[in-house]
Amino acid sequence: MALLAFVLSFLVIVANVSAVTSDSVQRYYYEPFPLKPGMTVMQVGLSFTLLPVPLVENEYPTPAAEFQIKHGLSEMWSLNGVLSTNIFSTLLHGGPQWNTAIDRTSIGICGHVGGFYGFISTEGQFDNNSAYAVVGIPMLRIGYRLDAFALSTTFAASYVFVSESSVSGLEAPGPMHTFNDLFCTIALEQPFLRKSQLALGISLSYARTPYQTWLLYNTIDQYLFLPEFFFAVQL
C-alpha cells in the first residue's frame, strides 16, 4: 500500500507540473547532467527506511534528515557529498563525479569515500553503545531530462574497509575488506514553486549489515531487503 501511494503521488505531481522548456537552466542533484563550473546544488530533505521483518516484528519507517551538495568543478567533473542522520546514526560520504550528456541522456560515474558513526547511551546492563565503519561507494548514475522534469537511476555498492561496534566497552570487529551492500535509487526531480526544485524517489537496497539497524545487534548473516522513500527540496 505504501508503494502504491508513493507511485500515485508521483503521477499527481507530474500531471500538475508546469511546463519548462528544455533550454531552461535546470540544476538537479541526482541527474548527472554536467553543471557549469562554479555552479552549486544544495538540497535538504527526509528519508524513511522500512526495517526488515527478520529484525523487527513489524515493518515501520525509520526517519532520517538528509543534506546533499553538488558543486561543478569543470565541464565534466563535479564534487558530490551526502550527510544523513537520525541523531543515533550518521552517515557522511562524498567524492568526485565524472558527468557527460548526449542530448537528453546523461551519465555519471562517481566514487565516494566516507564513514558511518552511531552512538546511544541507555540505562541498564547495556549502555554506551557505539559503532563505526569506513566505506567506499562506487556509483553509476543514468539520467534522462524531459521538458518538465528529470528521471534518474543510480546503481551503487558499498565496500567496507573497516567496521567495529562496542557495547559497554566490549569491542567486536565487524565486516571489513568486503562488498556489503547493493543499492538502486530511482529519483524524479522537477521544478517546485517556480524557483526551486523538488526531488522524490525510492531507494532499494540489499544489505548484510544495514547501518540503520546497528542498534538491533543484527547477527543474521544474510542480505536483507530495505526500501527507502525520500524527498528533498533544493535550497
Secondary structure, DSSP 8 states (H G I E B T S, - for coil): -HHHHHHHHHHHHHHH-----TTS----SSS-----TT-EEEEEEEEEEE--TTTSSS--EEEEEEEEEEEE-SSSEEEEEEEEE-SSEEEEEEEEEEEEEETTEEEEEEEEEEEEEEEE--SSSS-SEEEEEEEEEEEEEEEEE-SS-EEEEEEEEEEEEEEEEEETTEEEE---SEEEEEEEEEEEEEEETTTEEEEEEEEEEEESS-GGGGGGT----S-EEEEEEEEEEE-
